[in-house]
Amino acid sequence: YTSQPVELANGDFAFLPTPNGLQQGATPISIDGSPYTGNATPRSKGMTEAQSKAFMFGNRMETSNSTFESLFDENGNPTYSPVFLASKRNLEKAWVIGDAIGGGMNFFASEADQSASQSMRDFINAVLRNESGAAIAEHEFTNAQAQYFPEVGDSVATIKQKAENRKVAVATMKAAAGQDPAAMQ
């Protein structure tokens, strides 16, 4: 048996048999020494800090990807304007006035353009914050955007490959959180 009582999922405490004890037919014992007849499932230890962060980032990535995927029609064509988003992204990089110009373009953006932009930004921030935990450099953001999201001129095969990259990134994050055993496979 365990040397210390184990807290069970239902809040009780009991001494649990060791693996060898289980093979010999031993059963749990209550702390008063009587046989324990309730559910002897140990209480979960909860998530570690790393698992908690992976869970948070994974949920953000999954939600953002789902929103982004909804911005394509039944033929796989975007309902947002990739050209508009690329132009906005390039204007935002302009020294000193870029943020003002890029942000001002939202007045001309469709709802789909705004949703695509926000989904992409949230997905990329979740991926990169998990990887670095620090401020994200512009070149890292640009590289991640090219890695995970369609760009002007991408072939249909490349767009599908990038969608698969997003799905793998989400599954990997969920596996790191320990919350999705299927994702680990």
N, C-alpha and C positions, 0 to 999 in steps of 0.2 A: 504494500500500500504506500501511497504518498506519505511523506513524513509530516506534512502540514495539511490541514483541511483545505479543500479547493472550493472557491466560491462558484456556485452553479448559476446557470442562466436565470433560474427562478428566484435567486437571492438566497437559497439555502446554502449550507456548507456541508461537505462530506469528504471522507477519506476515499480516494479512488484507487482501484487496483492498478498495479503496474502492468505493462504488457505481458510479462510472465504470469502475473496473477490472473489476468484475463484468460490466458490460455489454460490455466488450471481451474477456471470456473469461479473465481472470486467475484463477489458483487460489492457495490459501494456500501460504506458503513457511515451512518450518521455520527455527528460529533458526540452524541451520548452513548455510542457503542452499539446501538441497535442497527439492524439491516436497513439501508436506505432504499425505499421503494419508489421514490419519485423519479422525475426525469434527471439524469445525471450528466447532462450536457454542461460542460464548463462555460462560464461567462466569457464572452468575447473580450479580448484585451483592447479593442478599439483600434483606431488607425494611428500609425506613427505620424510624426510631423510631415515626413516626405510623402507618405500615402495621402494625407489630408490635402497637401498642395497638389499632388497629381490628380486627386479626385476633383478638386475645384477647377484646375486647368482643363482636365478632360471634359467636364460638363460644359465649360465655356466653348471648347473646341467643337464638341458634338452639336451644341445648339447653333453656333455660328455656321457650321458646315451644313446643317439641315436647312437653315434659312437661305444660305447661298445656293444650295441644290434646288430650292424651290423657284429660283430665278431663271429657270430654263424651261423652254416649251417641250411638248411631247416629242419633237424631232431633235432635241438636244441643243437647240439654238438659244443663246442668252436673251432674256427679255430686258436686260439692262444694256447699256452702251459701253463696251470695252474701250472704245476710242475716247469717249468722254472721261472715263476713269483714268486712262493713261495720260490724257492731257492734264487733268486735275493734278495727278501725282507729279507730273513734270513741273507744273507751275508752282506747286508747294515747295519744290526744291530751290526756287529762286531766292537768292540771298536777300535778307532783310524783309522784303515784302511778300515772300512766298506764302507764308501762312495766311496772310490777309487775302491774297488773291485766291489761293486754293480754297479757303473757307468760304469766300464770297461766291464761288462757283456753285455752292449748294442751292443758291436761289434759282439756278437754271437746271439743276439736276432733277430727274424724274424720281419718283418714289423708289422705283426699282434700282436706279443708280445709287441713291443714298443707302438703300438696304444692302446692296452688293458691297459698297465701300465699307460700311460699318461691319459687315460680316467678315470681310477679308481682314480688316484691321484687328478685330477682336480675336480671330483665329490665330493670326500671326503673333499678336502680343502674348497670347496664352502659351504658344509653342516656345517663343524666345524667352519669356520671363522664366519659364520652367528650366530652360537650358542654362541661362546665365544668372538669373535672379537680380540682375542689375539693369542699368539703363540700356536701351537698345539703340545701337548705332544705326544711322540711316542706311548704310550699305548692307547691314544684316537684314533690316526690314525689307529692302529692295530685293535682296537675294531670296528671302523666304517667300515673298510675293511671287516671284518668278518660279519658284519651286512648287508652290501649292496651288496657284490660281492661273486661269487662262490669261494669255496676253494676246494683243492684236497680232494676227498672223499665225497663231498656233494651229496645227492640224487637228483633225478630229481625234486621231490616235493620241496626240500629246495631251489634249484636253481630258481624255479618259484616263491617261496615265496620271495626270495631276489630281484628278478626283480620287483615284486609287491611293495616291500618296497621302491625301487628307484622311481617308478612311484608315490607313495603316497608322498614321500619327495618332488618331483618336483611339484606336484599339490598343496601341502601345501605352498611351497615357492611362487608359482604364486598367490595363494589366499592372502598371506600376502602382496604381492605387490599391490593387488587391481586391477590387470590387467586381471584376468580371472574369471568372475562370475561363470562359470561352475565348476571351480576348487574348489570354496568355497562350493559347494554342495558335 
